[in-house]
Amino acid sequence: MNDRGRKQILMGKVIRNSGSKTVIVEVSRKVKHPVYKKYVIKKKKFVAHDEKEQYGVGDKVNIIASRPISKTKRWRVTELLEKGKTQ
């Protein structure tokens, strides 16, 4: 049995549905500033694969690292944690 280790899992919020089967997920984290010792929120965007096109803007989702799907897509959406508010 060849164990490759665990894949990276991140939690974020869908900020855009771009194209078919693709969502942009923003992941934020708190980091302590080295000089001022104040917590700063850092954000990063990930392009994730959404096979069934079921996630909308505002949804909180989990994404997992995967093989390259396209030029920029290296993540897949695994589950919906919380449905976003509709206007």
C-alpha positions as CSV (number, residue, x, y, z in Angstrom):
1,M,0.0,0.0,0.0
2,N,1.5,3.2,-1.2
3,D,0.5,6.1,1.1
4,R,0.9,9.5,-0.5
5,G,-0.1,11.5,2.6
6,R,-3.0,13.8,3.2
7,K,-4.1,16.4,0.7
8,Q,-4.4,20.0,1.7
9,I,-8.0,21.1,2.6
10,L,-9.0,24.8,2.9
11,M,-12.2,26.5,3.9
12,G,-13.3,29.6,2.0
13,K,-16.1,31.7,0.5
14,V,-17.2,31.6,-3.2
15,I,-16.8,35.1,-4.5
16,R,-17.3,34.5,-8.2
17,N,-18.7,32.0,-10.7
18,S,-16.4,32.3,-13.6
19,G,-17.1,30.2,-16.7
20,S,-18.5,26.7,-16.6
21,K,-17.6,24.4,-13.8
22,T,-15.3,27.0,-12.2
23,V,-15.6,29.0,-9.0
24,I,-13.3,31.5,-7.4
25,V,-12.9,30.8,-3.6
26,E,-11.4,33.4,-1.3
27,V,-9.6,31.9,1.8
28,S,-8.8,34.3,4.6
29,R,-6.5,33.7,7.6
30,K,-5.3,35.7,10.6
31,V,-1.6,36.4,10.9
32,K,0.2,38.2,13.7
33,H,2.3,41.2,12.5
34,P,5.9,40.6,13.4
35,V,6.6,44.2,14.6
36,Y,3.3,45.6,15.8
37,K,1.9,42.3,17.2
38,K,-1.5,43.1,15.8
39,Y,-3.5,40.4,14.0
40,V,-3.9,41.1,10.2
41,I,-6.3,39.3,7.9
42,K,-4.6,37.9,4.8
43,K,-6.7,36.8,1.8
44,K,-5.9,34.6,-1.1
45,K,-8.0,33.5,-4.1
46,F,-8.1,30.0,-5.4
47,V,-9.6,28.8,-8.7
48,A,-11.6,25.6,-8.0
49,H,-13.4,23.0,-10.0
50,D,-17.2,22.7,-9.5
51,E,-18.3,19.6,-11.5
52,K,-22.1,20.0,-11.1
53,E,-22.1,23.8,-11.1
54,Q,-24.1,23.9,-7.8
55,Y,-22.2,26.5,-5.8
56,G,-23.1,30.2,-5.9
57,V,-21.7,33.5,-4.7
58,G,-21.6,33.7,-0.9
59,D,-21.5,30.0,-0.2
60,K,-19.0,28.8,2.3
61,V,-17.2,25.7,1.0
62,N,-14.3,23.3,1.5
63,I,-11.7,22.9,-1.3
64,I,-9.1,20.2,-1.6
65,A,-5.9,20.1,-3.6
66,S,-6.0,18.0,-6.7
67,R,-4.1,17.3,-9.9
68,P,-4.0,20.2,-12.5
69,I,-7.4,20.4,-14.2
70,S,-6.5,23.5,-16.4
71,K,-3.9,26.2,-16.5
72,T,-5.0,27.8,-13.2
73,K,-7.3,25.1,-11.6
74,R,-5.5,23.0,-9.0
75,W,-8.3,22.7,-6.5
76,R,-11.7,20.9,-6.3
77,V,-14.8,21.9,-4.3
78,T,-15.6,19.0,-1.9
79,E,-18.6,20.1,0.2
80,L,-20.9,22.9,1.0
81,L,-20.6,24.2,4.6
82,E,-23.1,27.0,4.5
83,K,-25.4,28.4,1.9
84,G,-24.9,32.1,1.0
85,K,-27.6,34.7,1.4
86,T,-29.6,35.5,-1.7
87,Q,-30.7,39.0,-2.5
